[in-house]
Amino acid sequence: MTMSSGLPENFKHLEPYQGWAHSTEDGRMRQRLEATMDEITDYYRALLPEVNNIANHLQQWPLDAIPAAQKPLLFMALMFMETAMCVEFFHEPDVPEALGAEHIEIYAGRAEQLVNQSG
């Protein structure tokens, strides 16, 4: 699932990348695998100078209390981590010389459940 609400004012310039803001690890992995390396690199370069600002902004809330309007930033930062390995080490969307990701089933962990709970 992608988030479609707007970003906080100081991060509005990242709105073109909001389609990468998947709320689940599985969604982020699938996005990475379906993207080209040019798309992955573009996303990585756009977020690289912002990821510390995003982390500093989000640390004002506990993980289970991040307001819905702020969650796209969290999901974008998590996606940045997903793309960083591709750009910095793998130079391709999937892990080279490994069993393909299509063989992986991702289960939501406790942090993902806390962030995505309703209420």
C-alpha positions in Angstrom: 0.0 0.0 0.0 1.3 3.4 -0.9 0.5 6.6 1.1 -1.2 9.4 -0.8 -1.4 12.2 1.7 0.7 15.3 1.3 4.1 15.7 3.0 4.9 18.3 5.7 5.8 21.7 4.3 9.6 21.3 4.7 9.5 18.1 2.7 7.1 19.1 -0.1 9.9 19.0 -2.7 10.0 15.2 -2.2 6.3 14.7 -3.3 7.3 13.4 -6.7 8.8 10.4 -4.9 5.8 9.7 -2.7 4.8 6.7 -4.8 7.8 4.9 -3.2 6.3 5.4 0.3 5.1 1.8 0.9 3.9 1.0 4.3 5.2 -2.6 4.4 8.6 -4.2 3.9 7.1 -6.5 1.3 5.8 -3.5 -0.7 9.2 -1.8 -0.5 11.0 -4.9 -1.7 8.5 -5.4 -4.6 8.9 -1.7 -5.6 12.7 -2.1 -5.7 12.5 -5.3 -7.7 10.1 -3.7 -10.3 12.1 -0.5 -10.7 15.0 0.0 -13.1 18.4 0.9 -11.7 17.9 4.4 -13.1 14.7 4.8 -11.1 16.3 3.4 -8.0 19.4 5.7 -8.3 17.2 8.7 -8.9 15.2 7.9 -5.7 18.4 7.3 -3.7 20.0 10.6 -4.9 16.8 12.6 -4.1 16.6 11.2 -0.5 20.3 11.0 0.3 20.5 14.7 1.4 17.2 14.5 3.2 17.3 11.2 5.2 18.9 12.8 8.3 16.4 15.7 8.3 13.6 13.1 8.0 15.0 11.1 10.9 15.4 14.2 13.0 11.8 15.3 12.2 10.3 11.9 13.0 12.1 11.4 16.3 9.7 13.7 18.1 7.2 10.8 18.1 7.4 7.2 19.4 7.1 4.7 16.6 3.6 3.7 17.6 2.4 7.3 17.8 3.7 8.8 14.5 0.7 10.8 13.1 -0.7 9.5 9.8 0.3 12.7 8.0 4.0 12.0 9.0 4.0 8.3 8.0 4.8 8.8 4.3 8.1 10.3 5.5 8.9 7.3 7.5 8.0 5.0 4.6 10.2 7.0 2.2 13.1 6.8 4.6 12.7 3.0 4.9 12.6 2.8 1.1 15.8 4.9 1.0 17.5 2.1 3.0 16.0 -0.5 0.6 17.6 1.4 -2.4 20.9 2.3 -0.7 22.3 -1.3 -0.9 21.3 -1.5 -4.6 23.1 1.8 -5.5 26.1 1.5 -3.2 26.9 -2.2 -3.4 24.8 -4.4 -5.7 24.5 -2.1 -8.7 21.3 -3.9 -9.6 17.8 -4.1 -8.0 18.2 -7.6 -6.6 21.0 -9.2 -4.6 23.4 -10.6 -7.1 24.3 -14.3 -7.1 21.5 -15.1 -4.6 18.2 -16.9 -4.8 15.8 -14.5 -6.4 13.5 -12.4 -4.3 10.5 -14.0 -5.8 11.3 -16.9 -3.5 11.0 -14.7 -0.4 7.9 -14.2 1.7 8.0 -11.2 4.0 6.1 -11.2 7.2 5.3 -8.0 9.1 7.5 -7.6 12.2 6.4 -5.9 15.4 7.7 -2.4 14.3 5.7 -2.6 11.1 2.6 -3.7 13.0 3.0 -0.8 15.4 3.4 1.8 12.7 0.5 0.5 10.6 -2.0 0.0 13.4 -5.2 2.0 13.2 -6.2 4.4 15.8 
